[in-house]
């Protein structure tokens, strides 16, 4: 005769196999433990992990649907007061990177969790952000993240550095002298991380604010350069 534990495992496996057809509502299993979260996040973590180990290896065509499902569930439970950082992070990282075509929904869920849990430590904030990839965010989400003071300082600085590199490439493609300015900014930012104690260059929000302002200036310069380039092209066409 099967034990309750064996029955639960069989049920979780059956759900994992059908996960691609589930909705967020289907995953809202009430938690029967008094004083814990409203919904049993642990069972969802196990189901997703089972899905990855049993189903995902065959590269199902609806992998992105599962990514959206998990991110939707994360956003739904993000405001749970007793939802631990460990459980939120475990579920966010349960899926492989390829399961998300875009990280916008994951970013939204992370931001909601941090906003609802303002007392978590900087290290905990950094932990739950590890699953998020800046280059998989839409332009709108990237711009929002660069101004989001709820994100950990390390992550903010990393995102700003990536944006500086992106802008440097954009300026280089425009064949502008701006390349030298952007390169200097990136080098100054990156070399700063190698001095002093670990992450000492991120020790204050003042440094991050300065980096944000620099990005704003660089973005304005690039827009101006692009407008000038477009204007020159128009003039050259008119002169032919």
N, C-alpha and C positions, 0 to 999 in steps of 0.2 A: 504493500500500500504506500502511495506517495505521501510525503510529508507536505505540510503547508508551504514550506520553502521551495520544494520541487514544483509544486503547482504554480506558484508565483513565477518562477523562472520560465516555465512553459508558456504561461500567459504573456509574459514580457516578450518572449521570442515571437509569439504569434502576432503581437502588436507591431513588433519591429518589421516583420515581413510585410505588413500592410501599411507601414508608416507613410509611404508616398501618397496614400489615399486619405490620410487623416487631416483633420483641421485642428486649430488650436483648441477649440471647444472639446474635441475628443480626448485631449491630453489633460484636461482639468480634472484630475483625480483628487477627491477630497482627502486631506490628511487626517487620519484617525488618531494621531498622537496629540494629546492635550498640550496646549501651550506652544505648539510648533506652528509652522506656516499653514495657511489655509489650504494650500494645495501640495500634494506630495511631489516635490521636485526630484527627489531621489529616484523614484520609479521612472520618471521621464529620462533622467540621465542614463539609467541602465538600459532603457529601451533604445535610446539613440546609440549608445555604445554597442549594443547587440546588432543594431542595423548596420553599423560601420563594419563590424567584424564578420557578419554573415551575408549581408546583401550588397553592401557597397563595393566589395571586391569584384563584383561582376559589372561595375560601372553602369548602373541603371540609368535609363534616359531621363528620369524625373529627379535626379540628384538635386538640382537647383530648387525644386519644390520642397524638398526636405530642409534645405538651408533656410528658405523663407519661413517654413513652419517653425523651426527651432527658434529663429530670431523673433518671430511673432509671439511665441510662448515666452521667451525671455522678456520681451517688452510687457507682456501681460502680468508676469509675476514680479517684475522689477521693483514695484512699490511695496512688496511684502516686507513689513518691518523686520521680521525674524529670518528673512532669507539670508543665509550666510554667504560671505564672499566666496568661500570654497565651493559651495554648490553652484553659485552663479558662474564662477569661472570654469568649473568642471563641465557644465553644460555648453558654455560658449566655445570651449575648446574640444568638445566631443566630436565635432565634425571635421573632416579634412578641409584644407583651404579651398580645394576645388569645388566644394559644395556650395560656395557663395560666388555668384557672378559679380555681385556688388556688395560692399560692406555697409551700405547706408542703413539698412535695418538693424544690423548688429551695433553700429555706432549709436543709433537712436536708443536701443535697449540699454547699452552701457551708460549713456548719458542719463537716462531715466533712473537707473540703479544708483549711480553716484549722487544724483540730486536727492533721491529719497533716503540715502544713507550718508549724510554729511560728516559723520564722525569716523568713518573708516580712515585708516592710515594712508600715507602717501604710497607705501609699498603695496598695500592692498589695491589701491587705485591702479597702480602700474600693472599689477597682476591680472586684473580683469580686462585691461586694455591690450594684453599681449596677442589676443586672437584677431585684433583689428589691423588691417593693412591700409596705410595711407593711400597707396596707389590704387586700391580697389574702392575708394570713395569717389562719389561723383564730385564735380567741381563745386557744387553748392555745399555739399557736406564737408569738403576740404576747407572751404572758406569759413564755415561755421566752426570747425574744429580749431582753426587758428585763433579764434577769438573766444574759445570756450575755457574759462578759468577753472572749470570743475575738473578738467583733465589734469593728470599729474604733470609736474614740471618737466620731468625727463621726457615724457611723451610729447608735450608741447614743443620742447626744444627740438626733438627729433623731427616732428612734423614741419616745423619752421625751416629746419635745415633742408629737408626734402623739397620744400616749396622754393627755397632759394636756388637749389640745383635745377629745378624745373624751369625757373625763370631765367637762369643763366643760359640754359639750352635754348630757350625761346629767343633770347636776345642774340645768341650766337647765330641762330638761323636767320636772324634779321641782318646779320653782318654789321653789327653796331659796336662802337667803342664801349658800349655798356658792358660788354663781356668782361673787361678788366675790372670794373667796379664790382660786378657780381662775384667774380672769382675771389677778389679780396675779401668780400663779405663772408663767403663760404669758408675760405681758409681761416679767417679770424674766428669764426664760430666753431669749426671743427678742431682747430689746434687748441682752443681753449679747454677742451675736454681732457687733454692729456697732462695738464699741470695740476699740482696740488693733490689733495686727497680725492678719493673716488667721488665723481659727480660734484666736485666743489664748485665747478663753473655754473651749476644749476642751483646754487644755495639760496638764491633769493628770487622773488617774483619780479624784482626790478630788472634783472638781466633778461628775463623772458619778455617783459613789456618792451624793452629796448629792441629786442629781436623782432617783435611784432611790428613795431613802428618802422623798422628797417624794411620789412617785407612790404608794408603798405607803400612806402616810398618807391621801392623797386617795382611793385605792380603798377604804380602810376606812371613811372618812367617807361615801362614796357608798353603800356597802352598808348602813351604819347608817341613812342617810336613807331608803333604799328600804324597809328593814324597818319604820321608823316610819310611812311612808306606807301600807304594806300594813296595818299595825295599825290606823291611823286609819280606813281604808276598811272594815275588818272591824267596828270599833266603830260606824261610821255605819250600816252595814247592819243591825246588831243593834238600833239605836235606832229603826229605822223600824217 
